[in-house]
Amino acid sequence: MDRFFSPIKNKTQIIKLLMNSLKYMLINQKVKDERKGGEIVLIIDKMSRLFFIKENKCFSIVFPFTAKYEDAFFFSYRNKMNVDGRLTSEVLSLINSSDFESNCCIEFASPISDYQEANDDSYWELIRELLIMESGYLRYDYDQHNYEKHGRSKVHPLNHYDLFYSSNATFKIGLQEKIEPTAFIDLLNIKTVCKFLD
């Protein structure tokens, strides 16, 4: 649960979330009802999004891969490269390494170049896409703790959407009542009737 529902503050965490979600879906693990703490829902239609759902919280990010399901998931990037357990581990290793945080672009580029030469000439294209893509982050919260902390005020509404993830860009849209995960998914579905703000 911590791997999928920890707070997101930057693009690196978005990439980690994507890679860990791919790993989990590739395992195709069945979870007993009594052990379920949340859900990951993948919807690819006019939209291509991952939804993360647990009690009192839903959030969504863009899903930049194609997917097939035939008894198990198969993912690819622009139909150029397979996205499998090995590739997701390589991306996680890259962004978890000290080279990723380096002030030197050569130290960042060197492991990308090495992997690309040995394995797949689309690797840099994938890494570039992950770094520059619009993440489409949106979260719904039923947040009793912060609502009480802020004196039950409209500064931090009990039910709200949080748009964007970084502290400089984020803002809230208050809601009058609690919503179900289906309503959150519907909000982002561009094929259904649009919602309006009063």
CORLINVEN-V87952 format. One record per backbone hydrogen bond with DSSP energy under -1.0 kcal/mol. NH is the residue of the N-H (numbers start at 1). CO is the residue of the C=O. E is the energy in kcal/mol with one decimal. If there is no record, write none. Layout:
# CORLINVEN-V87952
NH:CO:E  NH:CO:E
This chain:
# CORLINVEN-V87952
5:1:-2.4  14:10:-1.3  15:11:-2.5  16:12:-2.5  17:13:-2.3  18:14:-2.5  19:15:-2.7  20:16:-2.8  21:17:-2.2  22:18:-2.4  23:19:-2.4  24:20:-2.2  25:21:-2.5  26:22:-2.6  27:23:-1.8  28:24:-1.1  35:32:-1.9  39:53:-2.6  41:51:-3.0  43:49:-2.7  45:47:-3.7  49:43:-2.6  50:61:-2.6  51:41:-3.0  52:59:-3.0  53:39:-2.7  54:57:-2.6  57:54:-2.1  58:140:-2.2  59:52:-2.1  60:138:-2.3  61:50:-1.8  62:135:-2.7  63:48:-2.8  66:76:-2.5  68:74:-2.3  70:72:-2.4  74:68:-2.5  76:66:-1.8  77:81:-2.6  80:77:-2.9  81:77:-1.2  83:75:-2.5  88:84:-2.5  89:85:-2.0  90:86:-2.1  91:87:-2.5  92:88:-2.4  93:89:-2.6  94:90:-2.3  95:91:-2.5  96:92:-1.6  108:104:-1.2  109:105:-2.6  110:106:-2.5  113:109:-2.7  114:110:-2.5  115:111:-2.1  116:112:-2.4  117:113:-2.6  118:114:-1.7  119:115:-2.0  123:120:-1.5  126:122:-2.1  127:123:-2.6  128:124:-3.2  129:125:-2.2  130:126:-2.5  131:127:-2.1  132:128:-2.1  133:129:-2.0  138:60:-1.5  139:162:-2.4  140:58:-3.8  141:160:-2.7  142:56:-2.5  143:158:-2.6  147:143:-1.8  148:144:-2.4  149:145:-2.5  150:146:-2.0  151:148:-1.9  152:147:-2.9  160:141:-2.1  161:173:-2.4  162:139:-3.1  163:171:-2.6  164:137:-1.5  169:166:-1.1  170:166:-2.3  171:163:-1.2  173:161:-2.1  175:159:-2.9  184:180:-1.5  185:181:-2.5  186:182:-2.2  187:183:-1.9  188:184:-1.1  192:189:-1.5
